[in-house]
Structure formats: structure tokens, C-alpha cells
Amino acid sequence: MSEIKINLKKIVGNYLSLKEYAKKKDIIITPVVKVVAGDINIVQRLEVNGAEIIGDSRIYNIRKFKKAGINSKFLLLRLPAKGEISEVVKYSDYSLNSSADIISMIDKEAKMQKKHHGIVLMIEMGDLREGVCFKKALEISKRIYKMDNVYLKGIGSNFACYGGVVPSDNKMRTLSEIAENFPDIEWISGGNSANICWMRNSDNMYKINHLRLGESIMLGLETLSRKHIPGLHLDSFILSAEVIEFEKKSSIPDGKISQDAFGKVPKFKDEGIISRAILDVGRQDVDPDGLTPIKKNIKILGASSDHLIVKCDSKILVGDKLEFIPNYSALLRIMTSVYIKKSYTE
């Protein structure tokens, strides 16, 4: 069975390094764990190491964390759906929001549950994911201030997700100027791991005092160019897959080419007869384009639903294990797959 090796010490090391650096800039960070699909061991380790608030996009995961006895507070990152309002109030302490109607529903539900729920009102800053314009945000905030069981925890924005928009110095200054119109808020949440370059290179944080960091903690990368953040670990996660066939075969198929299993017409380079290994992992488990082989003599040729096919320049035996570093896309699918074993190490 293929396996994802998870180094908890390196994940925590990345978190603590980023937390300490951000603190010097008067910024607090919320570690985001959505890419690890509700992994209890990772979340428990973050809590033990001082993560007072943890972010996830699925209320399903937050419910699991709460039932596992994790005492950190939780920030729901995906906008709440109408059908999950009851659980949003029950299990999360804060949520990102952009709908006045949904916020009203949260307020009513929080009153029924005798709770108070923090709203982070999302501002549209160009990336075109969640968020409303400044004028509408002001209108929504006026409604929030009149509610009894929800309160405005802060405002926030998102970058480099849907639209790939860079969280530039100008964007951060603009968001900070917008924040002046919202009294008594605790967070001005400037974005995610895409903000790492700005935080490191700018001397002026303006009013930005909060970031939501996931990929930088898990993989040690900033997300504008996927470059290594100095001092962080890049190998907190290693995929180990088993060789289930090793043969010398032609580098090009024999016959008329049509669509493959995923509706694409594949193209091949004629390299003659090559050594090819098939591994016990496929597209159902991982994004093959997001894997980097640890051994330099391995090249990924492609994948079907259940098989990863690689070119090998050295002798490999059936039963051998090959290892890969996953990127964010690959890790997202790996951690969701029930077919990949999870193992933990310090």
C-alpha cells in the first residue's frame, strides 16, 4: 500500500518559525489545515505548540476536531452554506462571510444556542473569489453592529487563489485604509501564504495584523512562485509508492491513438526502448503533475486512475519503494484518499 510519511516535527517547526517572524512584524497567524483533510494528529500537534486558533474550510473537519477534544478555537474559511448554519455556530468560533442574509441566520442560530460568533467580513480586492465591495461591506457591518449574538471580529481579503492576484503593497495599504471605517475590529486579515513575500520584504505592514497560513506551514513555500521560504522544511510530507511492475518497453504506444481514460489525446516522445516502472498509486489518489521524485534518475511519464508510470535509468525491483515530494495540489488529493496509508514521524 502506498504511504504518505508525515513529519510532525517539521510541520511544527515551520509553524513556529513563521509565527515568530510574523510576531516581529506585529502580525498574528492562524495556521490553516484544510490541505490535510482533517488530520487529527497534525492539528493536535499544532494545538500543543500554541495554536490558539486554527483554520479549516470544512465544518466536517472542525466538528471532528472538537469531538476529538481539541480545545483550540476554529475559524471556518469557506463561506457558510445555509444548510450548515447550525453546525457552524456549534463547532466554529469565527467564520469568513460575505452575505448579510447568512450572517442574520448565524445570529439567530447563535441566539438559540446561547453563543456568540465572530464574523470576518470579506472584502473584494481583485482576486474575484469571496468578498464584497467596500460600500456593501459598510452596509453589512451596520447590520452586524445591531445584532446581539454575532460580532465583527474583523475584515479580510483573499489573494492568489482564483484570480492569482498578487497581494501587493498597494493592496495592503488599500485594505488598511478600508479598515479605518470599521470600529473596534480585532483582525485586519491581509490574506494567505501568498502574503509571505510582502511580509518579508515590506517595512510597513500598515494596519494588517493577521494572516491565514497553510501551504507555507505544510510545505515551506510561498505561493506566488512556489519558492522556498528560508529556514523552513520542504519535506514535511513524502509520498512512498511501491513498484508493482518493472519492464523494458517501447516509449511510444503501438497502434492508432485516441483519447485516454480521462478524455485527452496523449502525446509521446520516441526514446526507443526504455525501463519503465508502474507504481501502486494513480490519479484517484494524487495529482501526478504535482510530484517531484526524490531520486534524480526517475521521470514521471503519466498516470491512469490507479497506476503511476515512471521512466527509470537504473535497475529497480518489484516491491521497491520510490519516494516523491508532493506539491499543494498533490498533497490535497493524497490526504483525501482513503487508499494511501498515513504514517507519522518526528
N, C-alpha and C positions, 0 to 999 in steps of 0.2 A: 504494500500500500504506500502510495506517495505520502510525503510528510512535509509539513511546514515547521521549521525549527524556529522557536521564538525566544529571543534572548531578553528576558525581563530586565536584567541589569542595564543593558544598553538603552532600552526604551526609557527607563527611569533616568539614566544619565543624560540623555538628550533633553528630557523634560526639565530636569533641574538646571542644566546649563542655560536653556532658553529662558527659564523663569528668572534666573539670577541676572542674565544680561538685560532682560526687559525691565527688571526692577530698577536698574541703574538709569533707565530712561523714564521712570515713573509710570510704567505700563504693567498691568497685571494680565496674566494669560489664563485662558480656560483651555485645558487640554481636550482635544476633540478625538473621540474614539470610534467614530462611525465606520471607518475603514476596516476595523477588526471585528465587525459583526457581533457586537455584544459579548466579547470575550471577558469573562469574569476575572480571570487571573490577571490580565493586564490592568483592568480597572481597579481591582483590589490593591495592586502594587502602586498605582498612582495615588490612591487614597492614602495609603500608609506613608507615602513620601510627600504629603502636604497638599494634595489637590483637593481644595475645599469645594470647588465647583467643577463639574465635568460635563462636556457637551456631547450630545448624540442626536442624530437626525430621526431616529425611530423610537416612538414611545414603547414599542415592543421590547426594545433593549433596556430602556430605562426602567420599565416595570420589572424586568429580570434582575437588574442591579439592586433595586430596592428589596426585592424578595430574597436576594442573597445576603442581605444585611449590610450593604454598603451605605455608609452614613453621609457621604458627600452629598451636596446639593447638585441638582441636574438642570442643565439648560437644554431645552428642546430646540434643535437647529432648523428643522423643517417646519414650515408654517403649519399650524394645527388644522387638521381636517374636521369638518363639522361632526362627523361620526365618532371622533375620538376625544371630544372635549372633556368628558368625564374622567378619562384616564390621564389626560394632560394635566388636569388640576390635581388628581390624586397622586400622581407619581413624579411630576416635574415641578420645579420651583420657579423656573423662568421659561419663557418661550419667545422666539422671534415671531413677530406679527406684522401684517400689513393691511388687515381687514378690520374695519370698525365693527362690522356685524359679528365676526368671530370673537373679537375682544369682548363684546357685550355678552355673548354666550359664555365665555370664560368667567366673566364677572358673576353672572347668575349661578353658574355651577359652583364657583368658589364660595358663594354665599351659602348654598345648600350644604357644602362640605365643611363650612366654617373655617375656610382657609383664605390666605391672601396670596396672590400670584403676581409675579413680576413680569412686565411686558417690555421687551426690547423692540421698539418701533423701527422698522427697516426703511431706510431712505434710498430711493433710486439714484445711483450716481453714475450710470452709464453702462454697467455690465449686463443689464436687462434680465436679471434673474428676479429675486423677490425685492419688493420695495415700492414706495410711493413717492411722488414729487413732494417738495418741501411744503407747498401750500396745503396739500391734502394731509400731510403729516401733522401740520399745525391743527387742522380741523379735528383729526382723530385724537390728538393729545388733549384737546379741550374736553372731549367726551370722557377720556380716561380720568382726567382730574376730578370729574364729577362722580365717578364710580366708587363704590365702597370696598370691593374685595379684590380689585386689581389696582396696581400702581405702575407708574412709568419708571422702570428700572434704568432705562437708557435708550439711546438711539444707536443705530448701527448701519453699516453698509457692507456690500459684498463685492469682491473683485476677482478677476481672473478665473471665473468658473464657467459661466455660459458664454459670455462675450469675450473673455480673455483680456479685459481692460486692466491696465496697469494701475495699481494704487499709488499714483504719483504724489509728489509733494503738494502740487496744486489741489489734487483731490482731497488730501488730508486737511489742508488748510480750509477748503470749502466746507467739508463736513464739520470741522471745528467751529466755523462761523455759524453754521446752521444750529449747532448745539446750544449756542447762546440764547436761542429762542425757547428753550425747554428748561424751565427752572427746576432745580432740586433733583436732577438726574445723577445717578452714580456712574454709569458707563457711557463713554463715547467710544463705541466699538468699531475700530477702523477697518477690520477685515480679518484675513486668514494668513496662511503661510506665505501667500504672495506678498505680504507686507514686510517680510523679513528684510529684504534689501533696503527698503525705505527706512525701517527702524535702525538698521546698522549704519546707513550712510548719511542720514539726516541729523543735524544737530538740534533741530526744532521739532518737537513732537506735537506742537500746537496744543489742542485740548484732547488729543487721542490718548486714552488711558487704558484701553482694553483691546486684546486681540484673541481670536479663536484659532488655535494652532493644532493641526492634525498631522499633515504629511511631514512637516519639519520635525515633529517629535518622533513619529514612527519610522521615518526613512532618512532623516538627516538632510533633507533637501529643501531649498526654497523653490517655489512653484512657478516662477516666471520663466526660468531657463533650466530648471531641474539641476542646478549646480549644488555642489557640496557646501554645506554650511560649516565653516572651520570649527573644529573641535567636536563635531557630532559624529555619531556612528552611522554608517551607511548599510550595515549588515545586521540589523536587529532581527530581520526575517530572512531565512534561507529556505528555499524550496528544494527538497531532495526527492528525486523521482527514480524509479527502478527501470533498468533496461530489460525489456521483455522480448526483444529480438535484436540480433546484430548480424547483418549480412552485407555482402558487396552486391550492389545493384546499379542499374543504369541511373544516370542523373535526370533522364527525361522519360516520361511515360511512353509506352508503345501502343499507338492507336490514335484514333480521332479524338480530339479534346473537346469536351463540352463543359457544362457547369459542374462545379464540385458540390459537396454536400451542403454548402452554405450559399449557393446561388451565384458564385463568382466563377469566372473562367480563369483558371490559373495559368501562369507563365513560368517557363523553366529555362534555365541556362544549361547548355550541354557541356558537362565537365567529364564526360566519359563514364567509366565505372568508378563508383565511389563507395566508401564504407559508410553505412547508414545504420543508425540505432533507432529503435522505437521504444518510447518510454510510456509508463503507465499513467499518463495524465493528458487531458485534452482540453478542448475549448469549453466544455461544460464546467471545468474546474479552474481555468486560468486563461488570461489573455496572453497568448503565446508571443505577441509582439512586445509585451512588457517584461520579458525575461532576459536577463543577461547571464550567460554561462560563466561560472567561476573559472573553469578550465579554458585556457585560451584556444585550444585546438578543437573546440566544439562550436558548430554553427547551426542555428535553428533553421530548418528548411520549411516547416509548416506544421499544421495540426489538423486533425479531424476531431470529432466530438470527444473521443476517448483516447487518442494517441497523439503524442508529440514526436515528430520525426526530426532527427538531427544528423548532420554530417560529422564524422569523426576522423581525425587524422592519425589516431593511434588505436591499438588493439583494445577492444572493450569486450567484456564477457557478459553473457546473460546473467542477470542478478546483480550486476554492479549498480551503484548509485551515482547519478550525476546531480550536481548542485547548481542552483541559479539564484540570483538576486532579483526579486520582483520589484517592478515599479508600482505606482499607486493603483493603476488600473488592474494589474495582475494580482496585487495583494487583495484588492477588493473582492475579486472573484474567488481567490483561494480561500479567504476567511469565511466566505459564504457557503462554500462547497462542503457537503457532508461526507464527501469521498476522500478528503485529504485529512490525514491524521495530524493533530496538533501536539507538539511536544515542547517542553519549556526547559530553559537552562539559565543559569546565572553566568 
